[in-house]
Protein backbone atom coordinates (compact mmCIF):
# COMPACT_ATOMS: atom_id res chain seq x y z
CA UNK A 1 0.00 0.00 0.00
CA UNK A 2 1.22 3.50 -0.83
CA UNK A 3 0.37 6.10 1.81
CA UNK A 4 0.82 9.87 1.76
CA UNK A 5 0.87 12.08 4.87
CA UNK A 6 0.66 15.86 4.53
CA UNK A 7 2.14 17.91 7.36
CA UNK A 8 2.65 21.59 8.08
CA UNK A 9 5.14 23.36 10.27
CA UNK A 10 3.55 26.03 12.46
CA UNK A 11 4.77 28.39 15.21
CA UNK A 12 4.59 27.21 18.78
CA UNK A 13 1.15 28.32 19.93
CA UNK A 14 2.61 29.79 23.13
CA UNK A 15 4.37 32.41 21.01
CA UNK A 16 3.40 36.07 21.06
CA UNK A 17 2.03 36.87 17.62
CA UNK A 18 1.93 40.23 15.90
CA UNK A 19 1.19 41.29 12.30
CA UNK A 20 4.15 41.16 9.91
CA UNK A 21 5.62 44.03 7.87
CA UNK A 22 3.22 43.57 4.92
CA UNK A 23 0.16 43.38 7.20
CA UNK A 24 -1.20 40.14 5.71
CA UNK A 25 0.55 37.50 7.86
CA UNK A 26 2.15 37.30 11.28
CA UNK A 27 5.76 38.28 11.92
CA UNK A 28 7.82 35.07 12.01
CA UNK A 29 10.89 36.72 13.55
CA UNK A 30 12.13 34.83 16.63
CA UNK A 31 9.23 32.35 16.54
CA UNK A 32 9.92 28.71 17.39
CA UNK A 33 8.33 26.26 14.94
CA UNK A 34 7.04 22.72 15.32
CA UNK A 35 4.91 20.18 13.48
CA UNK A 36 1.21 21.04 13.49
CA UNK A 37 -0.43 19.11 16.33
CA UNK A 38 -3.19 17.55 14.22
CA UNK A 39 -0.62 16.42 11.64
CA UNK A 40 1.19 14.43 14.33
CA UNK A 41 -1.94 12.26 14.65
CA UNK A 42 -1.91 11.79 10.87
CA UNK A 43 1.74 10.70 10.88
CA UNK A 44 1.19 8.32 13.79
CA UNK A 45 -1.81 6.69 12.10
CA UNK A 46 0.09 6.20 8.84
CA UNK A 47 3.01 4.60 10.68
CA UNK A 48 0.68 2.38 12.74
CA UNK A 49 -0.95 1.20 9.51
CA UNK A 50 2.48 0.44 8.04
CA UNK A 51 3.33 -1.60 11.14
CA UNK A 52 0.03 -3.46 10.84
CA UNK A 53 0.37 -4.31 7.15
CA UNK A 54 4.13 -4.70 6.88
CA UNK A 55 5.31 -5.97 3.52
CA UNK A 56 5.63 -3.33 0.82
CA UNK A 57 3.69 -0.60 2.64
CA UNK A 58 5.39 2.70 1.87
CA UNK A 59 4.70 6.00 3.65
CA UNK A 60 5.65 9.34 2.08
CA UNK A 61 5.50 12.55 4.13
CA UNK A 62 5.03 15.86 2.30
CA UNK A 63 5.30 19.45 3.48
CA UNK A 64 5.08 22.81 1.71
CA UNK A 65 7.03 25.84 2.86
CA UNK A 66 10.48 27.40 3.26
CA UNK A 67 13.70 25.55 4.09
CA UNK A 68 12.82 25.28 7.80
CA UNK A 69 9.91 22.87 7.16
CA UNK A 70 12.45 20.12 6.56
CA UNK A 71 12.66 19.83 10.34
CA UNK A 72 9.00 18.77 10.48
CA UNK A 73 9.62 16.28 7.67
CA UNK A 74 12.63 14.85 9.49
CA UNK A 75 10.54 14.38 12.62
CA UNK A 76 7.96 12.43 10.60
CA UNK A 77 10.76 10.31 9.13
CA UNK A 78 12.06 9.64 12.64
CA UNK A 79 8.53 8.60 13.66
CA UNK A 80 8.57 5.94 10.94
CA UNK A 81 7.73 7.42 7.53
CA UNK A 82 9.85 6.07 4.67
CA UNK A 83 10.63 9.11 2.53
CA UNK A 84 10.09 12.84 2.57
CA UNK A 85 9.07 15.43 -0.03
CA UNK A 86 9.73 19.11 0.55
CA UNK A 87 7.83 21.38 -1.82
CA UNK A 88 9.79 24.60 -1.50
CA UNK A 89 7.70 27.76 -1.34
CA UNK A 90 9.01 30.77 0.57
CA UNK A 91 5.76 32.64 -0.09
CA UNK A 92 3.52 29.81 1.15
CA UNK A 93 1.57 32.17 3.43
CA UNK A 94 0.42 34.16 0.41
CA UNK A 95 -1.27 31.08 -1.08
CA UNK A 96 -4.89 30.33 -0.28
CA UNK A 97 -6.23 26.84 0.44
CA UNK A 98 -7.01 26.13 -3.22
CA UNK A 99 -3.46 26.96 -4.31
CA UNK A 100 -1.93 24.77 -1.61
CA UNK A 101 -4.30 21.89 -2.32
CA UNK A 102 -3.61 22.20 -6.06
CA UNK A 103 0.12 21.85 -5.39
CA UNK A 104 -0.46 18.68 -3.36
CA UNK A 105 -2.75 17.37 -6.10
CA UNK A 106 -0.15 17.94 -8.80
CA UNK A 107 2.38 15.93 -6.82
CA UNK A 108 0.01 13.11 -5.87
CA UNK A 109 -2.16 12.70 -8.97
CA UNK A 110 0.03 10.10 -10.71
CA UNK A 111 1.51 8.40 -7.61
CA UNK A 112 -1.43 6.03 -6.95
CA UNK A 113 -1.63 6.67 -3.22
CA UNK A 114 -4.30 4.44 -1.72
CA UNK A 115 -4.57 6.43 1.50
CA UNK A 116 -3.82 10.05 2.31
CA UNK A 117 -3.74 11.33 5.89
CA UNK A 118 -3.82 15.00 6.83
CA UNK A 119 -4.46 16.89 10.03
CA UNK A 120 -7.97 18.20 10.64
CA UNK A 121 -6.67 21.75 10.29
CA UNK A 122 -3.54 23.81 10.84
CA UNK A 123 -3.13 25.59 14.15
CA UNK A 124 -2.16 28.90 12.55
CA UNK A 125 -4.63 29.31 9.69
CA UNK A 126 -7.31 26.94 10.96
CA UNK A 127 -9.20 26.66 7.67
CA UNK A 128 -9.79 22.86 7.74
CA UNK A 129 -10.12 22.97 3.94
CA UNK A 130 -6.88 21.59 2.47
CA UNK A 131 -7.66 17.88 2.86
CA UNK A 132 -11.20 18.25 1.54
CA UNK A 133 -10.07 20.18 -1.55
CA UNK A 134 -7.27 17.69 -2.26
CA UNK A 135 -9.75 14.79 -2.14
CA UNK A 136 -12.07 16.62 -4.53
CA UNK A 137 -9.25 17.36 -6.98
CA UNK A 138 -8.09 13.73 -6.86
CA UNK A 139 -11.63 12.40 -7.07
CA UNK A 140 -11.34 10.16 -3.99
CA UNK A 141 -13.54 9.61 -0.94
CA UNK A 142 -12.98 11.82 2.10
CA UNK A 143 -13.89 11.60 5.78
CA UNK A 144 -12.97 14.49 8.06
CA UNK A 145 -12.10 14.81 11.76
CA UNK A 146 -11.70 11.09 12.45
CA UNK A 147 -11.12 9.90 16.01
CA UNK A 148 -11.00 6.17 15.24
CA UNK A 149 -9.39 4.12 12.46
CA UNK A 150 -9.25 0.46 11.50
CA UNK A 151 -8.21 -1.33 8.31
CA UNK A 152 -9.14 -4.94 7.54
CA UNK A 153 -9.88 -6.98 4.42
CA UNK A 154 -9.18 -4.00 2.18
CA UNK A 155 -11.81 -1.83 3.89
CA UNK A 156 -11.47 1.21 6.13
CA UNK A 157 -13.62 1.81 9.21
CA UNK A 158 -13.43 5.25 10.81
CA UNK A 159 -15.22 7.03 13.63
CA UNK A 160 -16.16 10.70 13.77
CA UNK A 161 -17.14 12.63 16.84
CA UNK A 162 -20.06 15.05 16.92
CA UNK A 163 -21.31 17.62 19.40
CA UNK A 164 -22.54 16.18 22.67
CA UNK A 165 -20.17 13.20 22.48
CA UNK A 166 -22.08 11.41 19.73
CA UNK A 167 -20.02 9.30 17.32
CA UNK A 168 -20.65 7.94 13.86
CA UNK A 169 -19.00 4.92 12.23
CA UNK A 170 -18.23 5.06 8.52
CA UNK A 171 -16.96 2.30 6.23
CA UNK A 172 -15.27 3.08 2.92
CA UNK A 173 -12.87 1.68 0.36
CA UNK A 174 -9.55 2.97 -0.87
CA UNK A 175 -8.46 5.29 -2.38
CA UNK A 176 -9.47 7.74 0.31
CA UNK A 177 -8.34 10.82 2.21
CA UNK A 178 -8.80 11.14 5.96
CA UNK A 179 -8.30 14.21 8.16
CA UNK A 180 -7.24 13.44 11.72
CA UNK A 181 -8.54 14.85 14.97
CA UNK A 182 -7.36 14.93 18.59
CA UNK A 183 -8.10 11.59 20.26
CA UNK A 184 -7.31 9.41 17.25
CA UNK A 185 -4.08 8.11 18.78
CA UNK A 186 -1.06 9.08 20.86
CA UNK A 187 1.82 10.21 18.63
CA UNK A 188 5.10 8.47 19.43
CA UNK A 189 8.22 10.32 20.50
CA UNK A 190 11.09 9.79 18.03
CA UNK A 191 13.88 7.80 19.67
CA UNK A 192 17.55 8.62 19.13
CA UNK A 193 18.19 5.49 16.99
CA UNK A 194 15.23 6.39 14.76
CA UNK A 195 16.41 10.01 14.51
CA UNK A 196 19.76 8.72 13.27
CA UNK A 197 18.06 6.38 10.78
CA UNK A 198 15.94 9.26 9.50
CA UNK A 199 19.08 11.09 8.38
CA UNK A 200 19.68 8.36 5.79
CA UNK A 201 16.16 8.41 4.37
CA UNK A 202 15.32 10.08 1.07
CA UNK A 203 14.26 13.72 1.25
CA UNK A 204 13.35 15.12 -2.15
CA UNK A 205 12.99 18.89 -2.72
CA UNK A 206 10.72 20.25 -5.46
CA UNK A 207 9.85 23.80 -6.42
CA UNK A 208 6.19 24.71 -5.88
CA UNK A 209 6.18 26.90 -9.00
CA UNK A 210 7.09 23.88 -11.12
CA UNK A 211 4.22 21.78 -9.78
CA UNK A 212 1.17 24.02 -9.90
CA UNK A 213 0.15 27.17 -11.73
CA UNK A 214 -3.22 27.42 -9.98
CA UNK A 215 -4.40 30.92 -9.18
CA UNK A 216 -5.78 31.72 -5.76
CA UNK A 217 -9.46 32.35 -5.14
CA UNK A 218 -8.99 34.35 -1.94
CA UNK A 219 -6.65 37.15 -0.94
CA UNK A 220 -5.88 38.35 2.57
CA UNK A 221 -6.35 42.10 2.74
CA UNK A 222 -5.26 42.78 6.29
CA UNK A 223 -4.15 41.11 9.49
CA UNK A 224 -4.46 43.05 12.74
CA UNK A 225 -4.74 42.74 16.50
CA UNK A 226 -8.37 42.89 17.69
CA UNK A 227 -9.35 46.11 19.39
CA UNK A 228 -9.65 46.01 23.14
CA UNK A 229 -13.17 46.90 24.14
CA UNK A 230 -15.11 47.09 27.38
CA UNK A 231 -13.98 47.50 30.97
CA UNK A 232 -13.79 45.20 33.95
CA UNK A 233 -15.07 46.00 37.42
CA UNK A 234 -13.42 44.21 40.32
CA UNK A 235 -15.59 43.63 43.38
CA UNK A 236 -14.03 43.45 46.83
CA UNK A 237 -15.38 42.65 50.27
CA UNK A 238 -16.76 39.69 52.20
CA UNK A 239 -19.23 37.23 50.72
CA UNK A 240 -22.34 39.12 51.83
CA UNK A 241 -21.05 42.44 50.45
CA UNK A 242 -20.03 40.83 47.16
CA UNK A 243 -23.47 39.26 46.77
CA UNK A 244 -25.21 42.61 47.34
CA UNK A 245 -22.91 44.45 44.93
CA UNK A 246 -23.39 41.78 42.26
CA UNK A 247 -27.19 41.89 42.62
CA UNK A 248 -27.16 45.67 42.31
CA UNK A 249 -25.09 45.51 39.13
CA UNK A 250 -27.32 42.82 37.60
CA UNK A 251 -30.44 44.89 38.35
CA UNK A 252 -28.93 48.08 37.01
CA UNK A 253 -27.14 46.88 33.89
CA UNK A 254 -28.96 43.71 32.78
CA UNK A 255 -32.43 42.22 32.51
CA UNK A 256 -31.46 39.05 34.37
CA UNK A 257 -33.04 40.37 37.58
CA UNK A 258 -35.92 42.83 37.58
ZIMO-V683486 format. One line per field, one symbol per residue. ss: DSSP state (~ for helix, > for strand, _ for the rest). psi: psi as a letter, one per 30 degrees, with the letter a starting at -180 (. if undefined). Layout:
# ZIMO-V683486
ss: ???
psi: ???
This chain:
# ZIMO-V683486
ss: _>>>>>>_>>>_______>______>______>>>_~~~~~~~~~~~~~~~~~____>>>>>>>>_~~~~~~~~~~~~~___>>>>>>___~~~__~~~~~~~~~~~~______>>>>>__________~~~~~~~~~__>>>>>>>>>>>>__>>>>>>>_~~~_>>>>>>>__>>>>>___________~~~~~~~____>>>>>~~~~___________________________~~~~~~~~~~~~~~~_____
psi: kkkkkklkkllkffljklklefgflljfkgkkllkkeffeeeeeeeeeeeeeebbgkkkkkkkkaaefffeeeeeeeffflelljjjkjfgeffkleeeeeeeeeeefegfhkfkkkllellfeehehfeeeeeeeefhllkklhkgkkkkkhgkkklkkklkggkkkkkklllllkkkklkfeajklkkleeeeeeffflkjkklkeffekgkklflkkekklkkkklllkkkklaleeeeeeeeeeeeeeflgek.
